[in-house]
Amino acid sequence: MKSRTFVLFGIASPILGQLSKVSITRLCWAVLMMAAMAFVSTSAAAAEPSTGPVVRVDSRAITRLYGQTAEKMEGAVASQKYLPENMIIRWVGQASMTWQVRTSEPGDYEVALCYGAIAAAEGAKFEIASSDSRIKGTVHKTSGMYEEGPSSEETPIDKDYVQNYERVRLQGVLHLPAGVSTITIRVTEPESGDVMDLRSMELTPVAAKATIAAAEERARKSRASTDWFVEAQYGVMFYWEPNSQPRHGPKKPYAEAVRDFDANAFADMVADTGAGYVIFTLNHGHSQWPAPIESWEKIHAGWTTERDLVGDIADALDKRRIKLMLYIASHCVVEDALSCDSISSGEEAIDVHVRTLKEMGSRYGRKLAGYWFDGWDIIPQVSPDAPTPFERLFNATKTGNPERIISSNYWLFPDATGWQEYWAGEIDGPLKPATGRYIEYSAGEGLQLHALIMLEDIWVHRKPNSEMPSPTFTEQELIDFVRDITDKQGVVTMNLGIYQDGTIGDESLKRMQALRRAIRK
């Protein structure tokens, strides 16, 4: 699989090429979809027309138009080849995209574009048109949490994707008539050359701006405190799943591995790392769940376990004053397979979330401190007509513990919801030095700063009969990185490769012990 190496600003050492790698999850998706994707060079021919649905424009909330839902794309524009289909649309010259939309009544809409652009794209011109109105705009170089690197210079884009995306609000309004109509964005200048990586177009109904602003303010005021998270400074994450391999010998069936998992030995190991919390995987590209959760069993019969491993881990960590958080792959919650080969979305997926979150919240109470929800960079573009679920999900996460904190992973992109407390921080590119506790702009704006890195450049240990890969940086490099974030009241999570028996690599443990001595004194 292809990965990229980046340079992390401000830390002069070998960590500078190893800390940030393209997400293995997304690369798996890219392999599955590669045959359906096209990549446009500066001399690209016209793109094939798309067959997107008619998108319902909500007159009371923000509507987002993605490449997935476009009716057609023409000219020097296409899906970016390393990412799931139409997650990003790359523009390299004159081109257009058109959506069919349906409105229940005529109205005016403010428009914002979520895109990433390098310095060479400054000044590119575009216009957005409906049947009887149009808005003109100019591209500017975007900035954000990631160090821009060579691709932000006055040179062509030579990497997989632009890393810094902004939500750019345009001047003017777009008028949409009642019924079905079209919206087209067209790049008018230059004829060729880098323009932008377009994530989405956002339509905000002018008549509902006050209502939308009130909901956003309600979300901010509803957030739980992240003080304990900041005090923890750093924690560890484990992708322990049915495909996790032992160090030696044959892999056990999942239910047997759950039965034999030594929760106390695991908690002792975590305490040895100095971690203040653990993020433990529930479902990751599969439907098996290491606990007897009835609401999950109803839709995934036979895929839960008799032992409540989650509860046993929570109890063992609690005795050591370490908090437990859970990872949920939101885009896979209704899949009945050991690989998530389609995306869960719509009402059914939201209902599954709500039922299971309420049951787990009641079951584990205050021993469950938070969630890390994956897949929210993918879900919205697949189900454009689904009602906005964020407040409903947020309220369900608080069952049994109103102080529980959550994050919805939008990866590189500006978040589409304020109903969360901290930034997911999946660092697939270099992170700029921290400036403060709360992110000031772009991806994660307004949220608690949090950075998630891979210690050994893997998420899951899937190679049979093999030792864990060595950490990609030295003790001092890890200490310096964590200090840079925590000195500004940010939080760092290290993903550690884990064997099926719940142990970790010897070298990784040594790195974490050194971090504990440095940070915990």
Secondary structure, 3 states (H helix, E strand, C coil): CCCCCCCCCCCCCHHHHCCCCCCHHHHHHHHHHHHHCCCCCCCCCCCCCCCCCCEECCCCCCEEEEHHHCCEEEEEEEECCCCCCCCCEEEEEEEEEEEEEEECCCEEEEEEEEEECCHHHCCCEEEEECCCCEEEEECCCCCCCECCCHHHCCCCCCCCCCCCCEEEEEEEEEEECCEEEEEEEEEEEEEEEEEEEEEEEEEEEHHHHHHHHHHHHHHHHHCCCCHHHHHHCEEEEECCCCCCCCCCCCCCCHHHHHHHCCHHHHHHHHHHHCCCEEEEEEECCCCCECCCCHHHHHHCCCCECCCCHHHHHHHHHHHCCCEEEEEEEHHHCCCCCCCCCCCCCHHHHHHHHHHHHHHHHHHHHHHEEEEEEECCCCHHHHCCCCCCCHHHHHHHHCCCCCCCEEEECCCCCCCCCCCCCECCCECCCCECCCCCCECCCCCCCCCECEEEEECCCCCCCCCCCCCCCCCCCCHHHHHHHHHHHHCCCCEEEEECCECCCCCECHHHHHHHHHHHHHHHC
